[in-house]
Amino acid sequence: KVQRQFKVYDSYMFRFCIKEIGNAIWDGKEKIWRLPYNKYVLNELSILGCTFPNFFDKYIEKTAISVPEPKQPLPLKAKPYSYQTDGYALACDMMGIFPDSEKKSPGYGLEFEMGCGKTLTSIAVLGRAYLNGLVEKALILAPKSILGVWTEELNKFADFAVKSVVIDGKNKAEKLKKLDELSNYKDCLKVAIVNYESMYRLEDELLEWNPNFLICDESTKIKSPDGKASIAASHIAAVADYRMILTGTPVQNNPLDLFGQYRVISPEVFGYDYDKFRDKYSVQEWCGTHYRTSAWLNMKELIDKAHSVAYRVTKDDALDLPEETDVAIPIQLEKDAIKAYESVLEGELKLSKSNTVSIKSILTKFLRLQQITGGFIKGDKAAKYINVSNSKLNTLEELVETLISQNQKVVIMAKFTAEIDAICKMLKKKKIETAVITGKTKDRNAERIKFQTNPDCKVFVGQIQATSMGITLTAASTMIFYSLTFNYADYIQAKARIHRIGQTNKCTYIHLLAKDTIDEYILNALKKQKGFSKCSSRNIKNKKRIMN
């Protein structure tokens, strides 16, 4: 500020883009660029992704978007937030879904940060296309861990006739049977929900099914232009009249990530040829065995093109989003885990000929049921926990990867030590630096400081009972509950670790809930501000209440 200059560090990859700003001087001694201190330069640097001290936030201009008025209401059973209505209006207008709207693009992107409700917005767009007689079949591609979210959200919020089916099974024949059965439904929108790995194996059959509308959720799964899933998705997009991508962060590694995703929206945006796209926006350098990117080019043009067919929303932009948002992600347990769960409901689970899990009281039943949904259980004669399910852990892994790709830190809360051990093992395998507090942690303050101050420490794992009070974790604004406690006070105190003085962002709480299990019962009880003492044991004993 005194020298009236910006000093730009770590800028080698953007050297050509910085030159284009004008009046840029390279200081070879300090290895920095010096640029004039003014608002124009500030905004040009922000477009390139420069990180500024918070002081500059108020001076950075955000791209103004002209949002059309929605010509038709959102077909939802819930009241949307204003930015969701804007996303709906922009998508329907751009794709020509509204009556008398010109079709400017066959596709559109909703780039909403996690917790902002991109699923609900896309359901509204999909429903409007159906109600206007434009589509009969829709295909939703999503990671395996969130397939169940789509069926629940459609059933809960769609204010139009819809039948959705997750196309899964042990083999291809089982999956195709479900697809055939879905085709037999009449007088409703037929929605097939498929995970990316199954999708490219079913490409021919899905092309024959001929969906009118394609949605790619968490579209960074198709960012690699040569990947099987990306190629198959582009083939299906070519036959779909309408396409959407949903993602919190379209660029995970570098700007070239956009090509595979925007190929689904419309190949007209960045062309059909990846090599031409790469050469236009980057400088490639031969390293003896392969090419690597040595610099970026034409970044402003690339960003303008990306924004021309997409709507970006962060939590900061979502002005009417509550300070705290709760999200429930349903988890489908494996068949063996369901059998173990049912056995505990009946009163005894046999782990082997000599080792059983006996249920002596309702309290024990509560505990055993919850252990199974978390993936582990210990028999009467066993010293160690036995792994019975990986469903929650796999979902957690995908969530953590997504959040870290958005440059976010995350807090994970769990009840049982076996769960925490498995979570930490998974994070270590992925080389994600972690801070951990359990009942056995001696220096809790050191772990807290590590998470709060070390930019490389991306994840905090805490045992609810040991972390629910006296610890500040405001470096994160997202908390994932891997499992829950019956104690309402512990639950509220755990949530308050990130939502407290020092927090500058809106907070999102993600709950991983095994479907049709005690997980759902506990969360409902907590929502009604009931502790364990107020829970009805009669309801827990009723198998229909738990396993319906």
URLIN-V506332 format. One record per backbone hydrogen bond with DSSP energy under -1.0 kcal/mol. NH is the residue of the N-H (numbers start at 1). CO is the residue of the C=O. If there is no record, write none. Layout:
# URLIN-V506332
NH:CO  NH:CO
This chain:
# URLIN-V506332
6:35  8:33  14:11  15:12  18:14  19:15  20:16  21:18  25:34  27:32  31:27  32:27  33:8  34:25  35:6  37:4  38:36  42:38  43:39  44:40  45:41  46:42  47:43  48:44  49:46  50:45  56:53  57:54  59:56  76:74  77:157  85:81  86:82  87:83  88:84  89:85  90:86  91:87  92:88  93:89  94:90  95:91  97:92  101:98  104:94  104:102  105:94  108:243  109:309  110:245  111:311  112:110  113:313  116:113  121:117  122:118  123:119  124:120  125:121  126:122  127:123  128:124  129:125  130:126  131:127  132:128  133:130  134:129  138:190  139:213  140:192  141:215  142:194  146:143  147:144  150:146  151:147  152:148  153:149  154:150  155:151  156:152  157:153  158:154  159:75  163:189  165:191  167:193  168:166  175:171  176:172  177:173  178:174  179:175  180:176  181:177  182:178  183:179  185:182  189:161  190:136  191:163  192:138  193:165  194:140  199:195  200:196  202:198  206:202  207:203  208:204  209:205  210:206  212:137  213:137  214:242  215:139  216:244  217:141  219:246  221:218  222:219  223:220  227:224  231:227  232:228  233:229  234:230  235:231  236:232  237:233  238:234  239:236  242:212  243:106  244:214  245:108  246:216  247:110  257:254  258:255  259:256  262:258  263:259  265:261  266:262  269:266  271:267  277:273  278:274  279:275  280:276  281:277  283:295  285:292  287:290  292:285  294:283  296:13  297:281  302:298  303:299  304:300  305:301  306:302  307:303  310:307  311:109  313:111  318:314  319:317  321:318  325:507  327:509  329:511  331:513  338:334  339:335  340:336  341:337  342:338  343:339  344:340  345:341  346:342  347:343  348:343  349:357  351:355  352:355  357:349  359:347  365:361  366:362  367:363  368:364  369:365  370:366  371:367  372:368  373:369  374:370  375:372  376:371  377:386  380:356  386:377  388:375  389:375  394:390  395:391  396:392  397:393  398:394  399:395  400:396  401:397  402:398  403:399  404:400  405:401  407:404  408:403  410:458  411:478  412:460  413:480  414:462  420:416  421:417  422:418  423:419  424:420  425:421  426:422  427:423  428:424  429:425  430:426  431:428  432:427  435:459  437:461  441:438  447:443  448:444  449:445  450:446  451:447  452:448  453:449  454:450  457:454  458:433  458:456  459:433  460:410  461:435  462:412  463:437  464:414  466:463  467:463  468:464  473:497  476:473  479:508  480:411  481:510  482:413  491:487  492:488  493:489  494:490  495:491  496:492  497:494  498:495  499:495  500:498  503:500  507:323  508:477  509:325  510:479  511:327  512:481  513:329  515:331  520:517  521:517  522:518  523:519  524:520  525:521  526:522  527:523  528:524  529:526  530:525  534:531  535:532  540:536  541:537  546:542  547:543  548:544
